[in-house]
Amino acid sequence: MLPFVKFGLSLFLLSSLWCALSVTAAPLRRVRPSDATWPSVTEWEKLKKNVGGRLWPVKDPLSACRKNTKSKACFEALSLMKNPFYVQEQPGGTELSGWFKAWDSSLSRYVVEARTTQDVVAAINFARTKNLRLVVKGGAHSYLGQSNAPDSLLLWTKNMNKITLHNAFTPHDCPGKPVPAATIEAGANWLQAYDAITTRGRRYVQGGGCTTVGVAGFIQTGGFGEFSKRWGVASAGLLEAEVVTSDGAVLTTNACTNPDLFWALKGAGASFGVITKVTLQTHALPKYFGSAEMKIKARSDIAFKKLLKEFFIFYRSNLLNPNWGEKIVIRKNNSLEISMLCQSLTKEQMMVIWKPFSEWVQKQSGDLETSSSLTLSVVPAEKWWDYAYLTKTMPQSIKTDQRPKARKKFWWKNSNREVGLYIQGADSLWIPKKFLSGPSLDQLVQALFDASRLSPLELHFNKGLAGASKAVIEAAKKTPLNPVMIDAFALLITSKGEGKVYKNIKEHEPNLVRAQKSAKRVQKAMAVMRTLIPSGGTYNPQADFFGKNWQQRAWGPHYKRLLFLKKRYDPVGLFVGRHYVGSEFWSDDGFTKIQK
Ligand SMILES: Cc1cc2nc3c(=O)[nH]c(=O)nc-3n(C[C@H](O)[C@H](O)[C@H](O)COP(=O)(O)OP(=O)(O)OC[C@H]3O[C@@H](n4cnc5c(N)ncnc54)[C@H](O)[C@@H]3O)c2cc1C
């Protein structure tokens, strides 16, 4: 070949290669309604037909207030939005109204109300082929705002909520001893699950404490409930899940079939596909569940630190075991609020356990005042979630759904704060067990004291597995959660927020000046704690939206493998959201792929 022909050919090849590179280098961007490539009316109609007619534009639950905040319709809408069941029954609703400078509850353009796995497949295929931003919503309880995005297609699973109990379940193609279990469809909330499994089925399943949280949404984060020190991380009880991946394939996952994906679903699931149903192991119910409550206020800073230290010593020797969970709250007015829950113990046993601490507190009457003295109560375990029993015997602990057609729905009073909450700042951190003794305990007490001057601190003892059985710990190791939670005695959570406020609703707007100040205080409080415990990680669903190094904090050494699996199961990045595996390759709004 003549040299100039060769040269010309190389040039041609080079330029076409350059063209190809330029084409691939153009950032991938999901389409918005204003784009020419947004699906046509005919295409939407086709999708609607494929999902049994259940495709709609998303309605704004607060539309009446956007027009006139003084109207009766607005008053009624705001009142309904105080009910978390109502909120999650609206495709456009979110439990939280937003997070300062992070996200504001927003409406997708269209919603597919999935009732079957085939609906999920159709929505995923449509979103992928039409290059749409897809969001998935179950119980609508994401703190990080992952289940809402403007200009997106919403896949809403709320009404996929069938529950089936099994006396003996064996995962598909996975031989082993059959165990009792429950199969729960993606959109069921924990109240529906507990009603079927505990109240009527007389079995225990490890789920979450908040009745309105979605089951699949919870399991895919890992999930800790009141008694996780006894029955483990909720996702460790997952026997099998059906999941639809970004290519529209319906996959059965369990320890033997698609085991990699099964592992990833147990703590990073939303990044990998849409779970359509989960099968969770159930357990024999203990005889009782119980609670121990107390509020103590110290008269001086020194007395408060002494109180904290004494409580932790008591906790270490009496409560750091599979029987006890739940939390304490430490406030800047030097008060300690104790709300512990237990399983399997009688009231007499509880009294013996708490005697040393309660006597110690009494002896300090010069330094401490008990604004609410120790109250111990027990409930037959099968009544723990029983609407009829609770409304009769503990009406002060719950709020009930008052709508005429609402059947037996309640939520705990202590989770009422979150409904319509606008988060100003929040973060979480696992605290290793070593801080319960020796000089580390003094350091912990000092740090908690200092941090609580800035923001109230909650220590959730059930969200760390120190004190759990070997079996529970081994099962937790088979999840992708940051392993620091195994040796942690508690998860520290701090958050500040303003309740029942909504962006762009006059007279009900969040106070942004206050939000700015609170956000700073939360950050400073966590800086104090992270200085003491730099490698304490975080629990992703309750992490700081702006947290640095979030991949490492949430999943620790597992992130590399998760990212590898993300590329395998979702190479097109259909499942993108705040703190999703691989979301560092996408813009914050999840629309544009970033070259890194
Ligand atoms: C009031 C409140 C109490 C909470 N209590 C606890 C607690 O006790 N323990 C604990 O561990 N956590 C708790 N959380 C955190 C909560 O479990 C997580 O935020 C969980 O992801 C919420 O799931 P959801 O379906 O309700 O929310 P959604 O907002 O609907 O979903 C949350 C995330 O899960 C994804 N998702 C939902 N459904 C599916 C599905 N079928 N397949 C794949 N991805 C899906 C969404 O896309 C989103 O990324 C609480 C949160 C709130 C607001």
The ligand as an SDF file (V2000), in Angstrom:
LIG
                    3D

 53 58  0  0  0  0  0  0  0  0999 V2000
  -39.9090    7.1670   61.1310 C   0  0  0  0  0  0  0  0  0  0  0  0
  -38.8190    6.2450   60.6860 C   0  0  0  0  0  0  0  0  0  0  0  0
  -38.4700    5.1800   61.4960 C   0  0  0  0  0  0  0  0  0  0  0  0
  -37.4570    4.3040   61.1120 C   0  0  0  0  0  0  0  0  0  0  0  0
  -37.1200    3.2790   61.9380 N   0  0  0  0  0  0  0  0  0  0  0  0
  -36.1130    2.4440   61.6150 C   0  0  0  0  0  0  0  0  0  0  0  0
  -35.7250    1.3930   62.4870 C   0  0  0  0  0  0  0  0  0  0  0  0
  -36.3000    1.1890   63.5530 O   0  0  0  0  0  0  0  0  0  0  0  0
  -34.6970    0.6090   62.1130 N   0  0  0  0  0  0  0  0  0  0  0  0
  -34.0420    0.7760   60.9330 C   0  0  0  0  0  0  0  0  0  0  0  0
  -33.1370   -0.0020   60.6530 O   0  0  0  0  0  0  0  0  0  0  0  0
  -34.3910    1.7630   60.0780 N   0  0  0  0  0  0  0  0  0  0  0  0
  -35.4060    2.6000   60.3940 C   0  0  0  0  0  0  0  0  0  0  0  0
  -35.7690    3.6100   59.5270 N   0  0  0  0  0  0  0  0  0  0  0  0
  -35.1100    3.7080   58.2200 C   0  0  0  0  0  0  0  0  0  0  0  0
  -35.9720    2.9670   57.1700 C   0  0  0  0  0  0  0  0  0  0  0  0
  -36.0420    1.6110   57.4840 O   0  0  0  0  0  0  0  0  0  0  0  0
  -35.3610    3.1090   55.7750 C   0  0  0  0  0  0  0  0  0  0  0  0
  -35.3550    4.4440   55.4210 O   0  0  0  0  0  0  0  0  0  0  0  0
  -36.1040    2.2740   54.7360 C   0  0  0  0  0  0  0  0  0  0  0  0
  -35.3400    2.2500   53.5550 O   0  0  0  0  0  0  0  0  0  0  0  0
  -37.4860    2.8210   54.4540 C   0  0  0  0  0  0  0  0  0  0  0  0
  -38.1630    2.0130   53.5270 O   0  0  0  0  0  0  0  0  0  0  0  0
  -39.5640    2.5020   52.9260 P   0  0  0  0  0  0  0  0  0  0  0  0
  -40.0110    1.5080   51.9410 O   0  0  0  0  0  0  0  0  0  0  0  0
  -40.4700    2.8380   54.0360 O   0  0  0  0  0  0  0  0  0  0  0  0
  -39.1790    3.8840   52.2700 O   0  0  0  0  0  0  0  0  0  0  0  0
  -39.0530    4.3690   50.7250 P   0  0  0  0  0  0  0  0  0  0  0  0
  -38.7790    5.8230   50.8560 O   0  0  0  0  0  0  0  0  0  0  0  0
  -40.2220    3.9590   49.9410 O   0  0  0  0  0  0  0  0  0  0  0  0
  -37.7980    3.6110   50.2510 O   0  0  0  0  0  0  0  0  0  0  0  0
  -36.5390    3.7940   50.8620 C   0  0  0  0  0  0  0  0  0  0  0  0
  -35.4520    3.2810   49.9280 C   0  0  0  0  0  0  0  0  0  0  0  0
  -35.7080    1.9140   49.6390 O   0  0  0  0  0  0  0  0  0  0  0  0
  -35.9030    1.7530   48.2390 C   0  0  0  0  0  0  0  0  0  0  0  0
  -36.9450    0.7550   48.0400 N   0  0  0  0  0  0  0  0  0  0  0  0
  -38.2160    0.7930   48.4810 C   0  0  0  0  0  0  0  0  0  0  0  0
  -38.8640   -0.3030   48.0900 N   0  0  0  0  0  0  0  0  0  0  0  0
  -37.9790   -1.0380   47.3880 C   0  0  0  0  0  0  0  0  0  0  0  0
  -38.0500   -2.2770   46.7160 C   0  0  0  0  0  0  0  0  0  0  0  0
  -39.1690   -2.9750   46.6770 N   0  0  0  0  0  0  0  0  0  0  0  0
  -36.9460   -2.7390   46.0950 N   0  0  0  0  0  0  0  0  0  0  0  0
  -35.7900   -2.0290   46.1060 C   0  0  0  0  0  0  0  0  0  0  0  0
  -35.6760   -0.8530   46.7160 N   0  0  0  0  0  0  0  0  0  0  0  0
  -36.7500   -0.3630   47.3570 C   0  0  0  0  0  0  0  0  0  0  0  0
  -36.3110    3.1140   47.7260 C   0  0  0  0  0  0  0  0  0  0  0  0
  -36.0620    3.2570   46.3510 O   0  0  0  0  0  0  0  0  0  0  0  0
  -35.4470    4.0010   48.5830 C   0  0  0  0  0  0  0  0  0  0  0  0
  -34.1470    4.0160   48.1060 O   0  0  0  0  0  0  0  0  0  0  0  0
  -36.7790    4.5000   59.8770 C   0  0  0  0  0  0  0  0  0  0  0  0
  -37.1350    5.5790   59.0610 C   0  0  0  0  0  0  0  0  0  0  0  0
  -38.1400    6.4470   59.4690 C   0  0  0  0  0  0  0  0  0  0  0  0
  -38.4910    7.6260   58.6080 C   0  0  0  0  0  0  0  0  0  0  0  0
  1  2  1  0
  2  3  1  0
  2 52  2  0
  3  4  2  0
  4  5  1  0
  4 50  1  0
  5  6  2  0
  6  7  1  0
  6 13  1  0
  7  8  2  0
  7  9  1  0
  9 10  1  0
 10 11  2  0
 10 12  1  0
 12 13  2  0
 13 14  1  0
 14 15  1  0
 14 50  1  0
 15 16  1  0
 16 17  1  0
 16 18  1  0
 18 19  1  0
 18 20  1  0
 20 21  1  0
 20 22  1  0
 22 23  1  0
 23 24  1  0
 24 25  2  0
 24 26  1  0
 24 27  1  0
 27 28  1  0
 28 29  2  0
 28 30  1  0
 28 31  1  0
 31 32  1  0
 32 33  1  0
 33 34  1  0
 33 48  1  0
 34 35  1  0
 35 36  1  0
 35 46  1  0
 36 37  1  0
 36 45  1  0
 37 38  2  0
 38 39  1  0
 39 40  1  0
 39 45  2  0
 40 41  1  0
 40 42  2  0
 42 43  1  0
 43 44  2  0
 44 45  1  0
 46 47  1  0
 46 48  1  0
 48 49  1  0
 50 51  2  0
 51 52  1  0
 52 53  1  0
M  END
$$$$
